[in-house]
Amino acid sequence: MMAEERVPAPVVALPHGRVPPHNLDAERSLLGGVLLEPEAFKDLADVVSAADFYRDAHRKVFEAMAALHEDGIVIDRVSLKERLVERGDLEKIGLGSSDGEDFVDQLDAVVPTAANLAYYARIIRDKAVARRLIEAASAVAQLGYEQHGDVGEFIDETRRRFNEVLETAPAKRSALKSHSISLTREGLRATPPLREYMLRDAKNGNGVFVQGKVGLLASPGGSGKTWALNQLAISMATGVSWFGAGGWVPVKPGRVLLILAEEDPAEVERRLHYSARASGAFSDEQLELIARNVTAMGLAGFGVALTQQDFGHAALPETRFAGELREMIRAAAKARHPYTLVVLDPLSRFAGPDVETDNAAATRWVQVVETLTAPELGNPSVLIAHHLKKQGGKGDKNDSESADPIRGASALVSGVRWAARLEQQKRAANSADLLTLRIVKANGVPPQLSPLILCRDQDHEGALRIATPVEISSHEKVSEMLKTSAQLIEDYQQRVLEVVKPGHKYQRNSISTLVGGKRAYVTEAVRQLLIDGELIETREGRKTFVQLRQGEVVPTGSQAREPVASGAKSEVGELVPSLSLPFREEREPGTTSRPSPHDQAVPANEVVPAPGTSSRGPR
C-alpha cells in the first residue's frame, strides 16, 4: 500500500555547518558582570533563567549563582567556587586545558561593562526563544510528514508545542516595571500639567474632547454621522468651528486621517467637497489646508478589521491591517507632521470577531485602537462612528442623556473615554430637519448641560450645521427641551442662593453637596450667578472659594482666612477638596473664547453693592 511505501522525512535540521542561535560573549559577560555587581542578580533573574544559556558550563554557573542568591549569600568568586564544588559541577565546567577554578577566575575579566547586564540578559533570552521555536518547528515538520488520520489531532499538537514556547516568551522588550511612574513629594506638590483638548466649547471655553483619547460617535443609520465626521475633518484641518458658528472649536488644528470603510474614493471626495462648503472653508487658502492636512481613504470592499480570531490565543490578536495603520501613523509622527485625529467609520467594519457581542473581545479591540494614540505616534485622538440600538424592544429605554442605547457589548462604551449620540428629532410639518448632538460620556471633560442643535442643510447634500433660533422655535419638541434646561438652571440658581449663607466661603463640592440634585446643573447655576454678580470668587493660595457678594470690603490674601463675624462657624463644617470652576485652569493661553468671570480676580479693597442689587434684579 502507498502508506507502507512512504518513507518518513527526517526531523528538520539546520543546514550543514550552522548552529542554533546563541551568543557566548553575552553569556560570559553576564556571568562575569554578576561577580562584579552581585546585587544585580535579582533583576537579571526576572529576565533570564538557567535554561536560557546555550553552553552547559554557563548554565551550571548560573544555577550555582541562583542557589547562592536564594540562600542569601553574596555571590563572589569564593562563594561561587564553593557552591560549584558542593553541587559536583566545578570540574565539569572546565573548558579545554583550563579547569573549573580557572574558568571562574576568568569570568569577570571578559566583561565589557557591567552597566549593560540587562542588555546581555535580553540577548540570552531572545536567543533561547529562537532556539525553542526552531525545535518546535522541527518537531511539527516531523509530525506533518508522518501525519495520518484526523488532521485535528495534528493541529492540536502543533498548537500545544508552539504555545509552550509563546507562553514563556516575552510579549515585548520593555518590562512592566519600566512603565511605573516615579513619584516624588515635590512633584506631587507641584501644579499638574494642563490637560490638552482636541475640541472646546466656544461659548464657555470648556474642553469637549481630551486630546489623545478614543471616542465613539453613535447614531441610528442614516442620521448623518458620516457627514458629521467629514465636517470634523474639515474643521480640524482648517481651524473653523465644527458645524459653523456656535459649534465646537479645534484647539490646535492639524492633520486628520479619515478612513471611510463603507465608501469608495469618489464618494469620499464628494462628501469632503460639500462638507467644506457647508463649513464655510472654501477659500483658496482653506482648500489648500484641507488638501495638505486631510489624508482620506475610501476602503469599501477592503478588509479593515483590527482584530482577528486565531487558535491558541485567549485574546484576539491584531490583524496585519492594524499593524500597517499604526506604522502609517508612526511614519507621520517621525516626519514631524503627526496626525491630530484619526477617524474610523464605521466600527462594524473595523471590529473583529465578537467585538459587538462579547465584552472580552470588545475590551481587546479597544486596547488595539488605543495603541494608535501612543505618544510615539504623535498622540492622536481616535473617533469611531458607531450605531445606536434599534428602539422598540422589550425593556428599551431611550434616556437622551444615557450611553445605554449605544449598540454592542457594554465594554465598548466602558473602554472608550468619550461617547456622544447624534439623533434626528421627529419632524413636524413645516419644521426644520433638526438633530441633537449630546455627549453621554466624557472622562476629563466638564458636563454638557444642553446638546448642540443641528440642522440638515439640503443645499449641501445633507451636511450639518448649527440650527438657527428660528429653526429651533419651529420645532416644538426641541424648543421645549432647551426651555426646560434653562428653567432647571434658573431653579438651581435659586437653590444655591438659599443654601449659601452671608459671610461664609464655600468650595464647589460643598455647594453641590448642600444643594443636591445634578452636579452639572449646580455647576452651571454657580457660573451664571458669578456672571450676574450675585456670587464672587476669592482665592487663598491655590484654592478657590465662592461667597455671596455683600456691601462691604471683600477681604483678600491672609485676611480672607478670618471669619467675617467673631465666632461665626461655617454651615458646611470642614471644607472638602476643591473642585475647580468648569475646567477654568485647563484653558490654554491664546485660545479665543468669551472671557469668563471665573478668570476675573476681585481687586483688593473693592467695595461691592449690597445683596439684591444685581443686574438681574431682586429675587
KEKEDREN-737727 format. One record per residue (C-alpha): x, y, z. Coordinates in steps of 0.2 Angstrom, whole numbers, padded with zeros to 4 digits, always signed. Example, Ala and Ser with C-alpha at 12.3 -4.5 7.8 and 13.67 -1.06 7.14 Angstrom:
! KEKEDREN-737727
+0062-0022+0039;+0068-0005+0036;
***
This chain:
! KEKEDREN-737727
+0000+0000+0000;+0005+0018-0003;+0005+0021+0016;+0018+0007+0019;+0029+0013+0005;+0030+0031+0011;+0047+0035+0020;+0045+0047+0034;+0056+0063+0032;+0069+0066+0045;+0067+0079+0058;+0070+0096+0050;+0088+0101+0054;+0099+0116+0051;+0109+0117+0035;+0126+0109+0037;+0139+0119+0046;+0126+0130+0055;+0122+0130+0074;+0107+0136+0083;+0106+0154+0088;+0117+0159+0103;+0129+0172+0109;+0143+0165+0121;+0150+0183+0123;+0134+0189+0131;+0133+0173+0142;+0151+0175+0148;+0149+0194+0151;+0133+0192+0161;+0141+0179+0172;+0156+0190+0174;+0146+0205+0177;+0136+0197+0192;+0153+0194+0200;+0157+0212+0199;+0139+0218+0204;+0131+0203+0213;+0116+0214+0219;+0111+0215+0200;+0107+0196+0200;+0089+0198+0207;+0084+0209+0192;+0093+0198+0180;+0084+0183+0186;+0067+0191+0181;+0073+0191+0163;+0084+0176+0160;+0084+0158+0168;+0097+0145+0168;+0088+0135+0154;+0091+0150+0143;+0110+0148+0142;+0117+0139+0127;+0133+0132+0134;+0131+0119+0148;+0145+0126+0158;+0137+0143+0158;+0121+0135+0163;+0129+0127+0178;+0137+0143+0184;+0121+0152+0183;+0112+0139+0193;+0125+0140+0207;+0123+0159+0207;+0104+0157+0209;+0106+0145+0223;+0118+0157+0232;+0106+0171+0230;+0091+0160+0236;+0101+0156+0252;+0105+0175+0255;+0124+0173+0252;+0134+0186+0242;+0140+0180+0225;+0158+0181+0223;+0172+0170+0217;+0175+0161+0233;+0157+0158+0237;+0153+0153+0219;+0168+0140+0218;+0162+0133+0235;+0144+0131+0229;+0150+0123+0212;+0160+0110+0222;+0145+0106+0233;+0135+0103+0218;+0149+0092+0210;+0150+0104+0195;+0166+0113+0197;+0177+0101+0187;+0163+0099+0174;+0164+0117+0169;+0182+0117+0164;+0185+0121+0145;+0199+0114+0135;+0215+0115+0146;+0208+0126+0159;+0200+0118+0175;+0184+0124+0183;+0193+0136+0195;+0202+0145+0181;+0186+0146+0171;+0178+0155+0186;+0193+0166+0189;+0192+0172+0171;+0174+0176+0170;+0175+0194+0176;+0190+0198+0165;+0179+0197+0149;+0165+0210+0155;+0165+0225+0143;+0154+0235+0155;+0143+0229+0170;+0131+0243+0165;+0125+0233+0151;+0120+0217+0161;+0101+0220+0157;+0105+0221+0139;+0116+0205+0139;+0101+0196+0148;+0089+0201+0135;+0101+0194+0121;+0102+0177+0130;+0083+0176+0132;+0080+0181+0114;+0092+0168+0108;+0084+0155+0119;+0067+0159+0112;+0073+0157+0094;+0081+0140+0098;+0065+0134+0106;+0054+0140+0091;+0066+0131+0079;+0065+0115+0090;+0046+0116+0090;+0045+0119+0071;+0057+0104+0068;+0045+0093+0078;+0030+0100+0069;+0038+0097+0052;+0042+0079+0058;+0024+0076+0063;+0017+0084+0047;+0027+0071+0037;+0021+0057+0047;+0003+0063+0050;-0011+0052+0045;-0029+0051+0051;-0038+0066+0059;-0029+0082+0055;-0037+0090+0070;-0025+0080+0081;-0011+0087+0072;-0017+0104+0073;-0019+0102+0092;-0002+0095+0094;+0005+0110+0084;-0004+0122+0095;+0002+0114+0111;+0020+0114+0105;+0021+0132+0099;+0011+0138+0114;+0023+0131+0126;+0036+0142+0118;+0025+0158+0116;+0018+0157+0134;+0035+0159+0141;+0042+0171+0128;+0042+0190+0132;+0027+0199+0123;+0039+0214+0121;+0056+0220+0127;+0050+0233+0139;+0047+0226+0157;+0031+0230+0166;+0040+0240+0179;+0048+0251+0166;+0031+0259+0165;+0030+0264+0183;+0028+0282+0187;+0042+0290+0198;+0033+0300+0211;+0041+0312+0222;+0035+0324+0236;+0040+0339+0226;+0032+0333+0210;+0015+0329+0219;+0015+0346+0227;+0018+0355+0210;+0003+0360+0199;+0000+0346+0187;+0002+0350+0168;-0013+0357+0159;-0024+0344+0151;-0024+0346+0132;-0040+0346+0122;-0044+0342+0104;-0060+0352+0105;-0068+0366+0116;-0085+0374+0118;-0083+0392+0110;-0097+0398+0122;-0088+0395+0138;-0070+0389+0134;-0073+0372+0142;-0065+0357+0135;-0076+0345+0125;-0064+0331+0119;-0047+0327+0128;-0033+0325+0115;-0026+0308+0113;-0041+0298+0118;-0053+0286+0110;-0071+0291+0107;-0087+0285+0099;-0100+0295+0089;-0116+0284+0089;-0132+0287+0079;-0146+0277+0070;-0142+0273+0052;-0144+0287+0040;-0144+0301+0054;-0128+0310+0047;-0114+0304+0057;-0103+0301+0042;-0107+0319+0037;-0103+0325+0054;-0086+0316+0054;-0081+0323+0037;-0085+0340+0043;-0075+0337+0059;-0060+0333+0047;-0063+0349+0038;-0064+0358+0055;-0048+0350+0062;-0038+0354+0046;-0043+0372+0044;-0047+0378+0062;-0065+0383+0058;-0079+0378+0070;-0086+0361+0069;-0104+0364+0062;-0101+0383+0060;-0103+0397+0072;-0109+0391+0089;-0101+0374+0086;-0086+0366+0095;-0069+0374+0090;-0052+0365+0087;-0039+0369+0100;-0024+0365+0089;-0029+0362+0070;-0018+0348+0062;-0018+0333+0051;-0033+0321+0050;-0033+0303+0044;-0050+0300+0038;-0054+0281+0034;-0072+0278+0027;-0074+0259+0026;-0091+0259+0018;-0087+0272+0004;-0077+0272-0012;-0065+0286-0016;-0077+0296-0027;-0090+0297-0013;-0077+0302+0000;-0071+0317-0012;-0090+0321-0014;-0093+0322+0004;-0077+0332+0008;-0082+0345-0006;-0099+0348+0002;-0093+0347+0020;-0080+0361+0016;-0094+0371+0008;-0106+0369+0022;-0092+0373+0035;-0088+0389+0026;-0070+0383+0022;-0070+0386+0004;-0057+0400+0001;-0041+0395-0009;-0031+0396+0007;-0043+0384+0016;-0044+0372+0002;-0025+0371+0002;-0025+0367+0020;-0038+0353+0018;-0028+0346+0004;-0012+0346+0014;-0019+0341+0031;-0033+0328+0027;-0027+0310+0022;-0044+0302+0015;-0047+0284+0011;-0062+0276+0004;-0060+0257+0008;-0076+0250+0003;-0073+0231-0001;-0056+0230+0009;-0053+0220+0024;-0050+0233+0038;-0054+0223+0054;-0041+0227+0068;-0043+0211+0077;-0045+0193+0071;-0049+0176+0078;-0034+0164+0080;-0032+0147+0088;-0022+0146+0104;-0025+0164+0109;-0036+0169+0123;-0035+0187+0117;-0039+0192+0099;-0023+0196+0090;-0022+0211+0079;-0023+0210+0061;-0010+0215+0048;-0020+0230+0043;-0019+0236+0062;+0000+0235+0061;+0000+0244+0044;-0012+0258+0051;-0001+0260+0066;+0015+0261+0056;+0007+0274+0044;+0003+0285+0059;+0020+0282+0066;+0029+0287+0050;+0019+0304+0050;+0025+0307+0068;+0043+0303+0063;+0041+0315+0048;+0036+0329+0061;+0019+0331+0053;+0009+0320+0065;-0010+0316+0064;-0020+0325+0077;-0036+0315+0073;-0039+0298+0066;-0057+0294+0060;-0063+0276+0058;-0081+0274+0050;-0090+0263+0055;-0085+0252+0069;-0094+0237+0062;-0081+0237+0048;-0066+0239+0059;-0072+0227+0073;-0065+0209+0073;-0075+0193+0078;-0087+0195+0093;-0082+0213+0096;-0100+0219+0097;-0107+0204+0107;-0093+0199+0119;-0086+0210+0132;-0068+0202+0132;-0067+0204+0113;-0073+0222+0114;-0060+0226+0128;-0046+0218+0117;-0052+0228+0102;-0052+0245+0112;-0034+0240+0118;-0029+0238+0100;-0037+0255+0095;-0028+0263+0110;-0011+0258+0103;-0014+0271+0089;-0014+0285+0101;+0003+0282+0109;+0015+0297+0112;+0027+0290+0099;+0014+0290+0086;+0010+0309+0090;-0004+0306+0102;-0018+0307+0090;-0036+0306+0095;-0047+0292+0088;-0065+0295+0084;-0076+0280+0078;-0093+0280+0070;-0105+0268+0078;-0123+0264+0078;-0137+0265+0092;-0148+0250+0096;-0165+0249+0087;-0178+0255+0099;-0194+0247+0102;-0189+0230+0110;-0195+0225+0127;-0187+0235+0141;-0179+0248+0129;-0176+0264+0137;-0171+0280+0127;-0164+0292+0140;-0157+0306+0130;-0143+0308+0142;-0138+0290+0144;-0125+0279+0134;-0135+0264+0136;-0143+0265+0119;-0126+0263+0110;-0126+0246+0101;-0115+0232+0106;-0106+0225+0121;-0105+0236+0136;-0086+0235+0136;-0086+0246+0121;-0093+0261+0130;-0084+0257+0146;-0067+0256+0136;-0068+0272+0127;-0065+0289+0135;-0079+0299+0126;-0095+0295+0118;-0109+0306+0110;-0126+0302+0102;-0132+0310+0086;-0150+0308+0084;-0163+0315+0072;-0179+0323+0080;-0196+0319+0074;-0201+0331+0061;-0217+0340+0061;-0225+0349+0046;-0216+0364+0040;-0202+0362+0054;-0184+0361+0051;-0174+0344+0049;-0166+0345+0066;-0154+0334+0075;-0146+0334+0093;-0128+0330+0097;-0126+0326+0115;-0111+0320+0125;-0116+0305+0135;-0099+0300+0142;-0083+0311+0144;-0068+0307+0155;-0059+0323+0159;-0072+0335+0152;-0085+0346+0161;-0103+0341+0160;-0113+0347+0145;-0130+0353+0150;-0138+0356+0133;-0135+0347+0117;-0129+0355+0101;-0144+0358+0090;-0140+0354+0072;-0150+0356+0056;-0148+0346+0040;-0143+0358+0026;-0151+0352+0010;-0141+0365+0000;-0126+0354+0004;-0132+0337+0001;-0137+0334+0019;-0121+0341+0028;-0125+0348+0046;-0124+0365+0053;-0129+0374+0069;-0148+0377+0069;-0154+0395+0069;-0166+0401+0083;-0180+0402+0070;-0177+0384+0065;-0177+0379+0083;-0193+0388+0088;-0202+0380+0073;-0198+0363+0081;-0209+0362+0097;-0200+0347+0105;-0183+0354+0103;-0188+0371+0108;-0196+0364+0124;-0180+0354+0128;-0170+0370+0128;-0183+0379+0138;-0183+0365+0151;-0165+0366+0153;-0165+0384+0155;-0178+0383+0168;-0169+0370+0178;-0154+0381+0179;-0164+0395+0185;-0172+0384+0198;-0154+0378+0204;-0149+0396+0205;-0162+0400+0217;-0157+0384+0227;-0139+0389+0228;-0144+0407+0235;-0154+0398+0248;-0140+0387+0255;-0126+0400+0253;-0125+0410+0269;-0119+0428+0271;-0101+0429+0277;-0096+0411+0273;-0085+0404+0260;-0088+0388+0250;-0079+0377+0238;-0088+0370+0223;-0090+0352+0230;-0098+0359+0246;-0111+0369+0237;-0115+0354+0226;-0117+0343+0242;-0128+0356+0250;-0139+0359+0235;-0141+0341+0230;-0148+0336+0213;-0137+0335+0197;-0119+0342+0199;-0119+0348+0181;-0134+0360+0184;-0127+0366+0201;-0110+0370+0192;-0119+0380+0178;-0130+0389+0191;-0115+0395+0201;-0107+0400+0184;-0122+0410+0180;-0123+0418+0197;-0105+0424+0195;-0109+0431+0178;-0124+0441+0186;-0113+0447+0201;-0123+0439+0215;-0108+0427+0219;-0090+0432+0220;-0074+0422+0219;-0059+0423+0231;-0043+0414+0231;-0032+0408+0245;-0016+0401+0238;-0021+0388+0225;-0039+0386+0232;-0054+0395+0225;-0069+0400+0236;-0086+0407+0232;-0097+0418+0243;-0111+0430+0242;-0107+0447+0236;-0110+0459+0250;-0109+0478+0253;-0093+0478+0262;-0074+0477+0258;-0070+0460+0251;-0055+0453+0261;-0041+0446+0251;-0025+0437+0255;-0022+0432+0273;-0036+0442+0278;-0048+0431+0268;-0045+0417+0281;-0053+0426+0295;-0071+0424+0299;-0082+0438+0294;-0091+0439+0311;-0082+0434+0328;-0086+0416+0332;-0095+0413+0316;-0094+0395+0310;-0097+0388+0293;-0113+0379+0290;-0103+0366+0280;-0090+0362+0293;-0074+0356+0286;-0071+0361+0268;-0070+0347+0255;-0056+0346+0242;-0058+0360+0229;-0067+0356+0213;-0061+0370+0201;-0073+0380+0191;-0078+0372+0175;-0061+0367+0169;-0055+0386+0170;-0037+0380+0174;-0037+0370+0158;-0039+0385+0147;-0023+0387+0137;-0015+0404+0133;-0020+0411+0117;-0037+0402+0115;-0051+0413+0109;-0066+0411+0119;-0078+0423+0129;-0070+0429+0145;-0076+0420+0160;-0080+0429+0176;-0070+0414+0184;-0054+0422+0177;-0058+0439+0184;-0050+0442+0201;-0058+0453+0213;-0047+0468+0217;-0041+0471+0234;-0052+0483+0244;-0065+0484+0231;-0082+0490+0238;-0096+0480+0231;-0115+0483+0231;-0127+0475+0244;-0136+0459+0240;-0151+0460+0229;-0145+0474+0218;-0138+0464+0204;-0142+0467+0186;-0155+0453+0187;-0165+0462+0200;-0171+0456+0217;-0177+0438+0218;
***
